[in-house]
Amino acid sequence: MAMSLSSNTYNRQNWEDAEFPILCQTCLGENPYIRMTKERYGKECKICCRPFTVFRYCPGARMRYKKTEICQTCSKLKNVCQTCLLDLEYGLPVQVRDTGLVLRDEIPKSDVNKEYYTQNAEREIRNSDGTIPTGALGKAQAPSDMLLKLARTTPYYKRNRPHICSFWVKGECKRGEECPYRHEKPTDPDDPLADQNIKDRYYGINDPVADKLLRRAATMPRLDPPEDKSITTLYVGGLDDYISEQDIRNHFYQFGELRSVSVVPRQQCAFVQFTLRTAAEQAAEKSFNKLIIRGRRLHIKWGRSQGAPRPRDEGADPNLTESGIRMEPVPGLPGALPPPPTSEETPQANYFNLPPSGPPPLMGMHLPPPPGIGPPPPGFVPTTFPPPLPPPPFIRGPSPVHYPSQDPHRMGTHMGKLQM
């Protein structure tokens, strides 16, 4: 609770007086010529309840006025913005950052312990150079892949938009275009994102925005290594003419020894082969969805075995090539050939493309007269074909080829000599 300015107490020496706020790039706005109003000890911090200097400003045209909500000591303990309470390095809620860095909140919740903890933290901040975070955040490990994927790299200025005009929702707003609030339909009132507590956001508990981001991180695509342990090749796609083989080597050599790097300019891809499987797995894990060379984002996939065919998903586009380029079919050309029949279903060869015939013609049948010729004269006997004769008994059909070495009587000449 804030105390009177006239009372000279010990706690008053801990009140904060600053010259400039700690803000993120989004809250600061895109206008470099920004004006702020400064009010010393204007409000109490919503976390530690100590009076601090409040800054109020407008980040840009058609934006709402914003002000600092927490003191700079609480901001430095968590490395967050004084206005939006998002992390200054990643632009994410505290709960998401602590989950990615495996941090546990050590700030006490009671008033007495909180005051003692804050005074010790201020002493530690004064003794440091200000470049390294203090507390548990300064002892955190390296950032995880989840943080690097979810981190915001550009400012999100739509967060500075004005609130929705409640009079316009009721149909009673008479300001028209001069109204500083938005004339839009509000979102669902039961949306959990509409109910946020500033203390929960600061301590990283029960934050609906953080829960939404964590669910999104759980559904992100992953690059699982293949079951074949002999595969140590990575496919790098999305190259252009400015990316050379040396640029690819300079990135992948840090993960292990390279056996070969093959660049295919026509397909705009490259194949990087490592000598060890562990080095290839580490390169795939560190480079998947994060590899940027010469300002161009590249795609990483695992290579395939030389003898293994490429699996095609059901319902995939047959006109899509391996490199992701869609090839339109050429009109007038025949379609794809059907798959060859199996040995059990192999039909008889039809070399002359004749239609399927019925039963064989019967021998000895009468031939009809040609068209245009009248009926035969009386006494005319039509010509008939005699039935085929059986082959003579002395003519044998074709027999298999016989070799003298297959004759059992010519084998074992010693036996013949003994009989003689």
Wavefront OBJ file of the C-alpha trace (Angstrom):
o trace
v 0.000 0.000 0.000
v 1.349 3.426 -0.936
v 2.185 5.829 1.880
v 1.817 9.575 2.091
v 4.528 11.704 0.579
v 4.752 13.805 3.746
v 5.557 10.865 6.016
v 9.285 10.261 6.337
v 9.551 6.518 6.835
v 12.121 3.887 6.106
v 10.078 2.331 3.311
v 10.025 5.566 1.364
v 13.684 5.225 0.443
v 12.781 2.118 -1.565
v 10.356 3.980 -3.808
v 11.461 3.947 -7.389
v 12.398 6.976 -9.440
v 13.398 6.361 -13.075
v 14.153 8.519 -16.096
v 12.944 6.168 -18.837
v 10.761 3.031 -18.805
v 11.726 -0.525 -19.770
v 9.599 -1.281 -22.825
v 9.574 -3.804 -25.653
v 9.690 -2.707 -29.277
v 5.999 -3.447 -29.795
v 4.846 -1.286 -26.881
v 7.239 1.494 -27.840
v 5.602 1.774 -31.269
v 6.960 2.521 -34.713
v 7.090 6.300 -34.228
v 10.665 7.339 -33.343
v 9.470 10.763 -32.099
v 7.350 9.653 -29.185
v 6.210 11.858 -26.297
v 5.729 10.627 -22.747
v 4.380 12.078 -19.531
v 6.282 11.234 -16.366
v 4.656 11.142 -12.949
v 6.860 10.397 -9.976
v 5.338 7.916 -7.549
v 2.110 8.129 -9.536
v 0.890 4.589 -8.785
v 1.899 1.513 -6.857
v 3.343 -1.494 -8.597
v 0.759 -4.201 -9.227
v 3.239 -6.872 -8.134
v 5.241 -5.529 -5.170
v 2.760 -2.726 -4.225
v 5.507 -0.081 -3.953
v 5.100 3.412 -5.478
v 7.036 3.921 -8.698
v 7.348 6.414 -11.541
v 4.578 6.015 -14.107
v 5.090 6.803 -17.808
v 2.102 7.390 -20.083
v 2.369 7.719 -23.858
v 0.695 7.007 -27.213
v 2.735 4.600 -29.410
v 1.401 5.977 -32.708
v -1.490 7.322 -34.718
v -4.835 5.574 -34.180
v -3.383 3.746 -31.200
v -4.532 3.739 -27.601
v -2.654 5.397 -24.739
v -0.529 3.015 -22.702
v 1.232 3.292 -19.351
v 3.663 1.282 -17.266
v 2.021 -1.229 -14.928
v 4.902 -2.592 -12.806
v 8.080 -1.099 -11.368
v 11.496 -1.536 -12.926
v 12.705 -3.841 -10.158
v 9.980 -6.390 -10.867
v 10.617 -5.921 -14.582
v 14.330 -6.718 -14.211
v 13.675 -9.769 -12.044
v 11.637 -11.395 -14.798
v 13.194 -9.568 -17.804
v 9.751 -8.435 -18.995
v 8.244 -5.257 -20.392
v 6.760 -2.836 -17.858
v 3.589 -2.472 -19.944
v 2.694 -5.810 -21.602
v 4.667 -8.116 -19.238
v 6.051 -10.143 -22.155
v 9.641 -11.358 -22.250
v 12.002 -8.780 -23.741
v 14.151 -11.351 -25.569
v 11.590 -13.715 -27.067
v 8.364 -11.679 -26.964
v 6.545 -14.559 -25.228
v 4.576 -14.854 -21.979
v 6.500 -15.685 -18.817
v 4.885 -19.113 -18.521
v 6.038 -20.150 -22.008
v 9.565 -18.861 -21.417
v 9.891 -20.591 -18.046
v 8.612 -23.844 -19.573
v 11.175 -23.662 -22.365
v 14.053 -22.797 -20.014
v 12.864 -25.176 -17.249
v 12.691 -22.394 -14.633
v 10.839 -22.364 -11.348
v 9.386 -19.208 -9.837
v 11.226 -18.286 -6.627
v 9.532 -14.945 -5.865
v 7.556 -15.188 -2.599
v 3.888 -14.225 -2.532
v 3.501 -12.888 1.030
v 4.048 -9.178 1.741
v 6.889 -9.484 4.268
v 8.887 -12.060 2.355
v 8.248 -10.223 -0.891
v 9.644 -6.970 0.532
v 12.765 -8.722 1.828
v 13.284 -10.541 -1.469
v 12.852 -7.298 -3.437
v 15.425 -5.424 -1.351
v 17.997 -8.190 -1.864
v 17.241 -8.231 -5.583
v 17.769 -4.459 -5.823
v 21.108 -4.790 -4.091
v 22.153 -7.490 -6.535
v 21.030 -5.365 -9.495
v 23.043 -2.364 -8.305
v 26.189 -4.481 -7.973
v 25.842 -5.951 -11.484
v 26.569 -4.261 -14.804
v 22.989 -4.725 -16.001
v 23.829 -6.892 -19.020
v 23.197 -10.261 -17.316
v 19.786 -11.074 -15.803
v 19.705 -11.624 -12.078
v 18.032 -14.343 -10.036
v 17.014 -17.693 -11.480
v 16.870 -16.253 -14.996
v 20.609 -15.560 -14.959
v 21.321 -19.230 -14.206
v 19.047 -20.557 -16.945
v 20.273 -22.982 -19.547
v 20.429 -22.464 -23.297
v 17.115 -21.743 -25.048
v 15.207 -24.759 -26.296
v 13.958 -25.363 -29.819
v 10.414 -24.566 -28.704
v 11.403 -21.027 -27.704
v 13.252 -20.433 -30.953
v 10.227 -21.583 -32.974
v 7.670 -19.558 -31.004
v 9.802 -16.441 -30.534
v 8.516 -13.289 -32.227
v 11.165 -11.746 -34.448
v 9.201 -8.670 -35.583
v 7.062 -6.265 -33.540
v 3.299 -6.839 -33.476
v 1.799 -3.340 -33.583
v -1.794 -4.572 -33.772
v -1.554 -5.132 -30.034
v -1.555 -1.346 -29.570
v -4.949 -0.848 -31.213
v -7.707 0.923 -29.248
v -10.301 -1.028 -27.350
v -13.765 -1.693 -28.763
v -16.289 1.079 -28.271
v -18.989 -0.159 -25.896
v -21.428 2.531 -27.073
v -21.046 1.384 -30.682
v -21.853 -2.185 -29.630
v -25.075 -0.898 -28.068
v -25.778 1.234 -31.138
v -25.502 4.520 -29.209
v -22.118 5.929 -30.348
v -22.581 9.415 -31.886
v -18.907 10.284 -32.513
v -18.607 8.523 -35.845
v -15.102 8.615 -37.313
v -13.902 10.889 -34.485
v -14.393 8.117 -31.920
v -10.964 7.055 -30.575
v -12.193 3.501 -30.001
v -12.700 0.705 -32.499
v -16.077 0.140 -34.086
v -15.870 -3.639 -34.426
v -17.836 -6.598 -33.263
v -16.431 -7.936 -29.970
v -15.179 -11.471 -29.592
v -16.883 -14.222 -27.669
v -17.212 -13.149 -23.999
v -16.581 -16.749 -22.942
v -13.194 -16.726 -24.678
v -10.505 -17.480 -22.037
v -8.193 -14.939 -23.681
v -10.594 -12.161 -22.623
v -10.036 -12.921 -18.912
v -6.401 -12.357 -17.937
v -4.915 -11.559 -14.554
v -1.767 -9.446 -14.440
v -0.327 -11.327 -11.458
v -0.916 -14.685 -13.094
v 0.849 -13.431 -16.207
v 3.807 -12.180 -14.158
v 4.231 -15.326 -12.071
v 3.564 -17.604 -15.058
v 0.519 -19.516 -13.792
v -2.942 -19.997 -15.325
v -2.151 -17.777 -18.314
v -4.626 -18.506 -21.173
v -2.340 -16.950 -23.787
v 0.542 -19.163 -22.654
v -1.676 -22.259 -22.740
v -2.641 -21.460 -26.333
v 1.009 -21.100 -27.375
v 2.029 -24.312 -25.615
v -0.718 -26.234 -27.416
v 0.497 -24.773 -30.705
v 4.047 -25.889 -29.913
v 2.829 -29.439 -29.236
v 1.308 -29.672 -32.735
v 4.316 -28.293 -34.613
v 5.881 -30.590 -37.231
v 8.948 -32.531 -36.223
v 11.709 -34.199 -38.215
v 11.991 -37.751 -36.922
v 15.121 -39.697 -37.909
v 14.583 -42.727 -40.165
v 14.759 -46.254 -38.805
v 17.587 -47.157 -41.168
v 20.736 -46.349 -39.181
v 22.870 -46.363 -42.306
v 21.283 -43.134 -43.580
v 23.542 -40.170 -42.760
v 22.456 -37.821 -45.566
v 20.351 -34.675 -45.220
v 18.378 -33.053 -48.022
v 18.595 -29.237 -48.153
v 15.962 -27.629 -50.388
v 15.074 -24.092 -51.383
v 18.510 -22.966 -52.607
v 19.078 -20.114 -55.026
v 21.929 -18.991 -57.267
v 23.609 -17.004 -54.498
v 24.066 -19.926 -52.076
v 27.250 -21.842 -52.844
v 28.604 -25.167 -51.667
v 30.985 -23.398 -49.304
v 28.071 -21.640 -47.574
v 26.467 -25.009 -46.871
v 29.742 -26.437 -45.598
v 30.263 -23.457 -43.299
v 26.945 -24.198 -41.584
v 27.026 -27.999 -41.303
v 30.686 -28.554 -40.427
v 29.988 -27.504 -36.823
v 27.941 -30.658 -36.190
v 30.551 -33.194 -37.315
v 32.814 -34.403 -40.075
v 31.345 -34.127 -43.559
v 31.829 -36.921 -46.056
v 30.459 -35.083 -49.085
v 28.319 -32.092 -50.101
v 26.566 -32.337 -53.464
v 24.738 -29.303 -54.880
v 22.167 -29.803 -57.653
v 21.550 -26.333 -59.156
v 18.864 -27.571 -61.522
v 16.721 -28.862 -58.657
v 17.789 -26.039 -56.285
v 18.791 -28.505 -53.590
v 21.835 -30.081 -51.975
v 22.710 -33.338 -50.229
v 24.924 -33.228 -47.153
v 26.383 -36.556 -46.029
v 28.005 -37.001 -42.618
v 30.403 -39.706 -41.538
v 28.518 -40.373 -38.265
v 24.801 -40.856 -37.703
v 24.887 -38.875 -34.427
v 26.259 -35.826 -36.256
v 23.498 -36.057 -38.866
v 20.811 -36.303 -36.159
v 22.221 -33.280 -34.344
v 22.355 -31.261 -37.572
v 18.759 -32.182 -38.413
v 17.561 -31.229 -34.939
v 19.355 -27.879 -34.871
v 18.559 -26.894 -38.467
v 14.966 -28.028 -38.983
v 12.730 -24.957 -39.565
v 15.597 -22.698 -38.403
v 18.164 -22.797 -41.202
v 18.627 -19.401 -42.885
v 21.579 -18.841 -45.261
v 22.072 -15.482 -46.974
v 18.620 -14.362 -45.875
v 16.839 -17.378 -47.395
v 15.035 -19.992 -45.313
v 15.976 -23.533 -46.346
v 14.115 -26.817 -45.875
v 15.696 -29.811 -44.181
v 14.700 -33.447 -44.739
v 16.310 -36.817 -44.244
v 17.763 -38.559 -47.277
v 16.566 -41.925 -48.558
v 18.319 -45.187 -49.051
v 19.539 -45.761 -52.592
v 17.397 -48.856 -53.154
v 14.285 -47.727 -51.307
v 11.495 -46.163 -53.409
v 10.013 -42.905 -52.329
v 6.761 -43.409 -50.413
v 3.851 -41.411 -51.798
v 1.027 -40.353 -49.538
v -2.501 -41.326 -50.365
v -4.297 -38.558 -52.176
v -1.041 -36.811 -53.112
v -0.896 -34.773 -56.287
v 0.672 -36.915 -59.050
v 1.840 -33.753 -60.863
v 4.002 -32.665 -57.894
v 7.703 -33.374 -58.253
v 10.102 -34.300 -55.456
v 11.368 -30.726 -55.182
v 7.818 -29.416 -54.676
v 7.353 -27.960 -58.178
v 3.962 -28.524 -59.747
v 4.121 -29.680 -63.380
v 0.972 -29.126 -65.425
v 0.026 -31.987 -67.783
v 0.662 -31.366 -71.510
v -2.526 -31.667 -73.588
v -2.434 -34.251 -76.384
v 0.059 -36.589 -74.741
v -1.052 -39.998 -73.505
v -1.473 -40.531 -69.820
v 0.610 -42.674 -67.564
v 1.012 -46.309 -68.558
v -0.847 -48.869 -66.439
v 1.224 -51.046 -64.144
v 2.466 -54.304 -65.728
v 0.281 -57.339 -65.008
v 1.471 -60.058 -62.741
v 2.584 -63.454 -64.000
v -0.734 -65.020 -62.999
v -2.750 -62.420 -64.875
v -0.556 -62.126 -67.988
v -2.847 -62.256 -71.062
v -1.896 -63.854 -74.332
v 0.127 -61.679 -76.692
v -1.979 -59.786 -79.244
v 0.603 -58.424 -81.686
v -1.898 -57.185 -84.305
v -4.396 -55.499 -81.894
v -7.186 -57.778 -83.125
v -10.514 -57.742 -81.325
v -11.191 -60.666 -79.054
v -12.385 -63.574 -81.200
v -15.027 -66.149 -80.414
v -14.736 -69.900 -80.879
v -12.472 -71.122 -83.758
v -14.151 -71.491 -87.160
v -15.458 -74.911 -88.015
v -13.820 -76.772 -90.866
v -16.041 -78.132 -93.653
v -18.602 -75.314 -93.508
v -20.158 -73.941 -96.761
v -19.002 -70.540 -97.929
v -21.742 -68.107 -98.963
v -21.636 -66.668 -102.500
v -20.090 -63.247 -102.952
v -22.421 -60.240 -102.915
v -23.834 -59.171 -106.286
v -23.913 -62.693 -107.758
v -27.236 -64.409 -108.286
v -28.170 -67.802 -107.041
v -26.166 -70.764 -108.443
v -27.547 -72.639 -111.423
v -29.384 -75.885 -110.863
v -27.135 -78.856 -110.325
v -24.269 -76.728 -108.866
v -22.540 -78.362 -105.895
v -20.820 -75.901 -103.548
v -17.159 -76.423 -102.761
v -16.380 -77.726 -99.305
v -13.102 -77.916 -97.441
v -12.193 -81.418 -96.339
v -11.416 -81.927 -92.659
v -7.728 -82.016 -91.731
v -6.094 -85.422 -91.886
v -4.156 -86.837 -88.944
v -0.363 -86.817 -89.306
v 1.273 -89.986 -90.616
v 2.460 -92.392 -87.940
v 6.090 -92.236 -89.055
v 6.248 -88.436 -88.594
v 6.952 -87.427 -85.040
v 6.235 -84.109 -83.573
v 8.921 -81.764 -82.377
v 10.909 -83.261 -79.554
v 13.238 -81.584 -77.073
v 16.855 -81.142 -78.066
v 18.886 -84.233 -77.285
v 22.574 -84.106 -76.474
v 24.814 -87.175 -76.658
v 26.003 -86.576 -73.137
v 22.442 -87.170 -71.931
v 22.310 -90.704 -73.379
v 22.659 -93.149 -70.475
v 23.924 -95.916 -72.834
v 26.910 -93.848 -73.888
v 27.975 -93.164 -70.323
v 30.272 -95.607 -68.588
v 32.235 -97.121 -71.452
v 34.120 -99.366 -69.060
v 30.985 -101.311 -68.338
v 30.515 -102.019 -72.091
v 34.072 -103.322 -72.404
v 33.537 -105.711 -69.510
v 30.397 -107.124 -71.097
v 32.200 -107.728 -74.345
l 1 2 3 4 5 6 7 8 9 10 11 12 13 14 15 16 17 18 19 20 21 22 23 24 25 26 27 28 29 30 31 32 33 34 35 36 37 38 39 40 41 42 43 44 45 46 47 48 49 50 51 52 53 54 55 56 57 58 59 60 61 62 63 64 65 66 67 68 69 70 71 72 73 74 75 76 77 78 79 80 81 82 83 84 85 86 87 88 89 90 91 92 93 94 95 96 97 98 99 100 101 102 103 104 105 106 107 108 109 110 111 112 113 114 115 116 117 118 119 120 121 122 123 124 125 126 127 128 129 130 131 132 133 134 135 136 137 138 139 140 141 142 143 144 145 146 147 148 149 150 151 152 153 154 155 156 157 158 159 160 161 162 163 164 165 166 167 168 169 170 171 172 173 174 175 176 177 178 179 180 181 182 183 184 185 186 187 188 189 190 191 192 193 194 195 196 197 198 199 200 201 202 203 204 205 206 207 208 209 210 211 212 213 214 215 216 217 218 219 220 221 222 223 224 225 226 227 228 229 230 231 232 233 234 235 236 237 238 239 240 241 242 243 244 245 246 247 248 249 250 251 252 253 254 255 256 257 258 259 260 261 262 263 264 265 266 267 268 269 270 271 272 273 274 275 276 277 278 279 280 281 282 283 284 285 286 287 288 289 290 291 292 293 294 295 296 297 298 299 300 301 302 303 304 305 306 307 308 309 310 311 312 313 314 315 316 317 318 319 320 321 322 323 324 325 326 327 328 329 330 331 332 333 334 335 336 337 338 339 340 341 342 343 344 345 346 347 348 349 350 351 352 353 354 355 356 357 358 359 360 361 362 363 364 365 366 367 368 369 370 371 372 373 374 375 376 377 378 379 380 381 382 383 384 385 386 387 388 389 390 391 392 393 394 395 396 397 398 399 400 401 402 403 404 405 406 407 408 409 410 411 412 413 414 415 416 417 418 419 420
